[in-house]
Amino acid sequence: MFDFNDAQQQMAPQGELIPDGVFSRVKLTIRPGGTNGAVPMDAKLLKASDKSDALMLNCEMTLMDGPCARRKFWQNFTVAGGKRDEKGESIGWNIAKSSFRAMIDSAVGLDPKDESPAARNKRKLEGLCQLDGIVFAARIMVEPRSDGNAAGNNRIANIVLPGEPEYARVMAGQAVPPDPVNALPRKPRAGAGPVAPAWSQQASPPQHNAEGPSSAPAAAPAPSSPQWLNS
């Protein structure tokens, strides 16, 4: 006799988006892109853009809790190159640095305003590969695609930080009501597609959402785990 009552419910159809505004703990897994990073331990880690000189960290995001647990989406973070500001600095890298700092603060419960030596030390990594496996609290959004596809893509709307009302419940795996970023799908104007935000122009070709196994290469294990991953 086979008893299937204790089996998990089937996952959503492949390609179905995670609903707009969902809160969850999110696990980041790096998908190596074959291009060397700035330090030896990041060898073959980055993905080169086919549209510019941008180098990106290609990340798989897995939701850990709630009805969307095990659902995945993919997001690139520019870590070098791409468009530059008036100082000649990579705009994408500055955005990515802010995101990575927030991920660390969320993962280990650091007050974002804490600039003590101990806090600053936890925000230091020997290589970007050490972000692999980090778990943090986040709100997920549905972003319309720049090509006008109504389905759009999932991405991080914001990383939930200590001190924010949802943080403790999200990190405890408790249910938090969604807070939609786009309550209704945004429709393109007649004869024109939606205007993509400036930072999205540094991304790689449109990403696909799916629940099945990815055809991308498996993430390489980090040479050593930073202290905050085990705290």
Secondary structure, 3 states (H helix, E strand, C coil): CCCCCCCCCCCCCCCCCCCCCCEEEEEEEECCCCECCCCHHHCCCEEECCCCCCEEEEEEEEECCHHHCCCEEEEEEEEECCCECCCCCEHHHHHHHHHHHHHHHHHHCCCCCCCCHHHHHHCCCCCHHHHCCCEEEEEEEEECCCCCCCCCEEEEEEECCCCCCCHHHHHCCCCCCCCCCCCCCCCCCCCCCCCCCHHHHHCCCCCCCCCCCCCCCCCCCCCCCCHHHHC
